[in-house]
Amino acid sequence: MTAFTPADPLLHLLRRATYGPAPDAEAELRKLGAGPWLERQLNPGSIDDAACDAALMPYNLGGLDIAGVRAAVTAGSLKFGAWDAMQQLGSAAVARAAWSKRQLFELMVDFWSNHLNVCCPFGEVWDSRGAYDAMIRQNALGRFADLLKGAMTAPAMLSYLDNRTSTKARPNENYARELMELHTVGLVYTEADVKDAARLLTGLTVEAKTGLYKYDPNQHATGAVTILGWRHDNATAGGGEAAAMAFADMLAMHPATAERIARKLCVRFVCDDPPAALVSRLSQVYLEQKSAVAPVLRALFTSAEFAASTGAKLRTPMEDLAATVRVLGIQPTADAAQVRGLYNYLYDMGHAPMRWTPPNGYPDVAAAWNAPSGLLVRWNAHLNLAAGWYPKALARPASTLRYLVPAVPSTHGAFVDALAQRLVGQKLQAAHTAALCSFVGKTPTSALKATDPALNGRLPHLIALILDSPYFLYR
């Protein structure tokens, strides 16, 4: 815990299990209580998300399947062709982070999108990245074994990591290596393991005419394999696909995979250097539950280590931007430029959704995001959003002042306290309150009049300064 984070355990849960507190989300959590609220988030189908679905309408290309994307591109009505679908997919991810009521689900979609990274935009996945996102969304709170096999048969993954061109004559080791090193067990394999895995995965490819996954037995390399001590006869070409899926099941249930997934979830939701005891317990839950993710999350969020981790994580750029939109009550409009402007901020910060080029996905630790240039973009975004300068197409409260501070106090110090309570969940330290008051030429005890700058032209700057501070940066 730090002096910059509220001690309230409900706010702690809200700051970690969502993209950031919003008034309606906080009210729901306080009404339901932590346990029922968490169970509701772990069952996203029970949550009405019609408002977010409506906000996604301008980005419908990103939700098309492979055939749909190809048809849209063939029709010739898209300004930038296939790139439009990929760009809309990124914009939709930003919109969901900001406005979906299924917040924990969206966080897990982002988590798996990084763990099983396929860069977007990327020319090789122009028609299939949207379908890959749909597969991740289908399995985000399910069993990792199913998610892994979904990735293994996804045209986007097979294209991104070159398995679609892997043949029995020339096995390509790229996907086999990353499947073990990044997606499952980590650096515990040998080069012999990689070679056998690459042979086993031959035949998992993409049909050029349709862009869909297919298994081609004519390109599968038969013969017994031994990988990480696991053996398979791999005797027939016709059985090669089943052998590859058995390999995936073994990897998903390997103790090293359990430890890797548990650790990454702890890094995402608890702290950058998670306690070994918590990682061990969650690994055991993962194995006992046959790679089911929801029980692991339930154990994580109800652990003593999570409760004690207040202030142990910093917001990434994506989390920072979504949290800003949520806390300021900014809402979508029908203008497709609305979220594209938010996406552009993230592009400038180096954290646009799905845009990480290497296969390891975006880093999730504070050290990766502490560059001054990135913080400057965040600070500019805070002011632009608070003032309504950019993007202009977004809908904002009729009065930002009344939205954030419905009952205006009589002094500047009390006003800054009320503003901070709404934005970051607690009052600022006395010295920091005094500093903000001095920014508008006042002291904390100065009387507050309706014509004062703090309530008018300088209000966006006061808001932005609080959002620029460690009080908002810590989550």
N, C-alpha and C positions, 0 to 999 in steps of 0.2 A: 504493500500500500504506500502511496505517496501523498504529499500535501496537495497534489493537483487532482486527486480523484475522490469522488464521494464514497463514503463508507457504506452506503445503503446497498445491501446484497441484491435487491431487486434491480437497482440500476446497474450493478455490476453484471448481472445476467443479461440485461437488455443491451448493454454496450458490447458484450461478447457474442451473444447468440443472434444478433441482428446487425444490420449495417449502421445502426445508430438509433438512439431514442427519437421517437416522434410522439406527440401528445396522445394520439389514439392508441399507439402500441403500449405506452406506459400505463395508460388508464386500463387497458385490457389486462396487462400483467398484474397490476395491483388488485383488480377485481377477482381474477382467477386464482392468484397465488402462483408461486414458482413452479410447483409440481404439475398442476393441470395445464398451465401455460406451456410448459416444455412438452408435455404429451401432445398438446394440440399442434405445436410446431413440428413434432416428429410424425404427425399424420397430416401432411399438407393438403391431401384431398378433401379434408373436412373443412378447409378454410375457403370461404368465398373470395375469389380474387378477380371478380369480374371487372372492377375498375382498372386494375393493372392490365388485364387482357385488352380492354378498350384502348389503353394508352399504347399498346403494342401494334395497333392496326397499321400505323405508317411504316412498320418494319416487317411486314408480312413475308417478304422475300426470304428473310433469314429463317423462317419456319417451314419452308418448302422442302419436300423430299428431293432426291436426286432427279427423278423424272420431272418434277415441277420446276426445278431450277433450270434444267436443260430446255424445257419448253419455253420458259420465260425468256431465256437468252436467245433461243431460236426465233422467237416472235419478233425480236429486233426493236422492242419498245423501250428497252432500258438504256439510260444515258451512257452508263459505263459498263454495260454488259454484265458479265459474271461478277465483277467487282462490286456491283450494287448489292447483290445478295450477301456477299461476305461482309461488306460494311454495315448493312442493316442488321446482321447477326450481332456484330459488336455493339451497335447502338441499343439493340434490344436487351443485351446483358446489362447495360448501364440503367436502362429504364426499370428493369426488374429489381436491381439492387436498390434503387431509390423508392419505388412505389409498390412493390409486391408486399402483400400481407404474409406471404409464406417466406419469411425472412431466413430462417435457419435452412430451409431447403435451398434457397438461392445461394447462401454461403457455401453449402456443400456442393452445389453445381460448380461454383467457382473453384472450390478445393480440388475436385476431381478433374476439372478442365486443366488445371495446372499439373496435377499428379500424372495425368495421362495426356500430356500436352500435344496438341496439333496446332501449329501456328496458323493464324488467320488475320489478314489476308495472306494467302500463299497459293501460287498458281496451280500447284498440283491438286489442290483440294477445292477448286472453285465450285464444283457441283456437289460436293459431298460433305462439306464442313457443317452445314445446317443439319443434315441427317445425323452426323456424329454428335452434335449438341443434343439432339432429341434423344439419342441413345443414352447419353450421360444423364439427362433429366429423368429418363425412365428408371434409372438404376441408382440415383444419387443417395437414396436412403435405404437401399436394398442390400443385397449381398455383394461383396467385392468380387467374388468368384464370377458372378453374372456380369458385372461391369467389365471385368478383365476379358472375358470371352466376347463381350460385345465389342470391345476395342480391337480384339484380335481378328474379328471378322468385319470391321468397319472399313469401307473403301478409303476414308480419309486417313486413318492410321496406316493402312497398308501402302498408301501412296506416299505419305509424309516420311515414313521410315523404310521405304524402298522394298517392302516385301512383295509388292505386286510384280516386281521384275526378278524375283528370286526363283531360280529353276533348279532342277536336279543336276543339270550340267554345270551351273554356276550359282550355287547358293550364296545369297547376300546375307552377311552377318549383322547388318545394322539393326534390324528390328529385334533379332534374337538377343543381341547384347543389351539393348535398352529395355527390353521386356524384363530382363533379370536385374540389371543394374539400377534402373530408375523406377520401374513399375512394381517390382516385387521384392526380391531377396536382398538386393544391394550387392556390394562388392565381395561376394563370397564364392563366386564362380571361377572356373578355370577356362583357359582358352579351348580346351577340349570340350568343356560344357557348351561354349558358344558355338563351336563347329557342329556339334550334334544337334543343338537346338535349331540352328539355321537349317540343317537338313530336314529336321522334323517339320518345320514351318513352311517348307516348299509346297506349292500347290494352293496355298491360301492367297488368292489374287483377286483381281478386279476385271470384270468383263468389259472390254473396251467399248462395245457398241452401246451398252446400257449404263455403264458406270457402276453397276451393282457388284456386290461381293459374289464370288463363286469359288468353289473348290475344283481345281483342275488336277485330276489324278495322273494325267499324263506328264505333269511337271513335278510330281512328288517323288522325293528320293527315299526309297525304301531301305530297310536294314536296321538292325538293332541299335538303339541309342541308350547312353547312360548320361544323365544330366543331374548334377547335385546329388548323386547316389540313387536317383530314381531311374528305373529301367523300363524300357518298352521294346517289344519285338519289332514293331513297325514293319510287319512282314509284307503287307500288301498295299499297293497304291490306293485301292478302294477304301482302305481303312485309315488312310493318312489324316483325314480331317478329324475323325474320332480320336486318334492318337494325339493330335495337337490340342484338342479340348481337354483330354485327360492331363496333358502337361500343364494346361492353364489351371485346372483344379488343384494339381499338386502345388504349383507355385502359390496359388491363393491361400492355401492352408499350411504353407511352410512357416515354421516358427519365426524365421528371419523376416518374412513378409508381415506377419502379425506385429512384430516389434517395430518394423518400419512404418506401417500405417498408424499404429498407436502413437509413435513418437511424432509423426507429422501432424496428427490431430491435436496433440498436446501443444506443439509449436504454434499451431493456428489459433487455438482457443485458450491456452493457459499462459505459457511464457516461452521465450526464445530458447532457453536451456531447461527443459522440463525435468522434474524430479524422476529419478530412475524407478522409484517405487510405484509411481502412478503409471508410468509407461508399462511396467511389468504387469500390473493389475489389468490394465486395458488390453494388453496383448492376450492375456488369459481369457478375458471376456470375448474377444474377437474369435479365438480358437474354439471356445465352448459354444459360441453361437454360429459356428460354421461360416464365418466371415461377414455376418450381418452387421451393418454399420450402426443402425439405430440403438441397439443395446450398448454399444461402445460409447456413443454420444451421451446416452442417459447416465452411464457410470461416470463419464468425465464431468458433466455439468453438476452432478450431485456429490462430487468428491470434495474432501477437505482441502486438497491442493488447489482446486479451482477457486474455492471460496477465499483462499488466502492469496490469490494472485492479482488482486486489484492493483492496477497501475503497472503491471508487469509486461504489458504489451503496448506498442505504439501503432497508431492507425497507418495502414498503407495508403498510398494516394487514392486508390479506388474507394477504400472505406471512408477516407476523409471527405471526398467529394460527395458520396452518397449520404453520409451523415449530415453534411452541410445542407443539402437539399431537404432532407427529412426534418431537421430541426427548425428550418426557416419556413416550413409549411408550403414550399414550392410544389406546384402540381403540373401535370402534363397538359398539353393542348393538342389539337389535331395537326399542328404544323410539324412537319417532319424535321425541320431544322432545330427543333427544341433540344432533343437529346444529342443530335450531332454536335451541337456546341459543347455539351458536357463531355462527350467522347473526345473532342479536340483538346480539352484541358488534360485529360488523361494521357492522350498521345504526347502532349508536351511534357508531362511528368514522367514519361517512359513506362506507363502502366495501363495502356489501353487494353481492354479485355481481349484475351487470346492472341495478343500480338507478340508474345515472347518467342523469338526465333529458335533458340536451342530447344532440344526435347525435354529439358529438365523442368520447365515451367518457371513462372515468376518466383523469386525468393520471398520468404514470409518472415524475415527477421528485420529488426530495426536498422541494423548496420547497412542494409542494402538500400535504404531509402533516406539517408540523412544528408544527402548532397545539398548544398545551398541553392543550387539552381532549381531543384525540385521543390524545395520549400518556398522559393519565391513564386513559382507558379501556383502553389496552393494558396499563398497569401493573396495573390491577385484574384484568384477564383473566389475566395471568401468575400472580398470587397465587391467584385462585380455581381455576385449573386445577391449579396445583402442590399446593394443599391439598385438592382434591377437593370444593370447596364448590359450584361451579356450572360447567357443568351436571352434576348428580349422576348422570344416567342413563348417562354414558360409563363404559367399562371402563378400569380403571387397573391397573398392576402391583401384585402382592400386596404388595410393599414398594418404595416409591419410592426409598428409601435404597439398597437392594441392587440395584435396577435401574440406578441412576445410578452408584453407587460400590460395586461388588461386594466389594472388599477395602478395608475402612475403615482409613485410616492411623492412626498413633499420635499425631499432633499436629493442632491446629486448622488451622494453615497448610497442611499437606500435604493435609488434607481439603478445604479450599476450593480448592486447586489441582486436586485430582482431580475435584471437582464441576464446576469451570470447564472442565477439559479435556473432560469429557463434554458439557457444555451448549453451549460455544462453540468447541471445538476447540483451545484453548490455555490455558495458565496466565494468570492475571491479573498485571498489574504489581504489584510488591511492595507499594506503597503501597495499592493497591486490595484486595489480599489482607488486609493488616493492618486496613483499614477494616471489612471484613466480619467479621473475627475480633472486632473491638471491638464490633460489633453484638450479639454474644452474650456480651460481657463477658470476652473472652479476648485473648491475643496469638498470633501465629503459632507460637510455640514452646510454648504451653500444651499440656499433655497432653490427649488426647481420650479420654473415658470413655464407656461405653455409655449412661450416664444424663445426659450433657451435653445442653443445649438444642439445640445444633447438629445433633444426630442425632435429635431428637424434636420438640418443639413449634415450634422456630424453623426447622426444616429447610425448610418451604415458603417462609418469608420469605427465607432465604438463596438458594434457587433463584430466587425472583421477583426479588430484587435483581440477580442476575447477568443474568437475562433483561431487566430494565429498562435495562441498561447499554448503552453503545455497542458493546461486544463482540458483543452479539446483534443490535443494530439494524443494524450494517453487514453487507452481504452481498457 
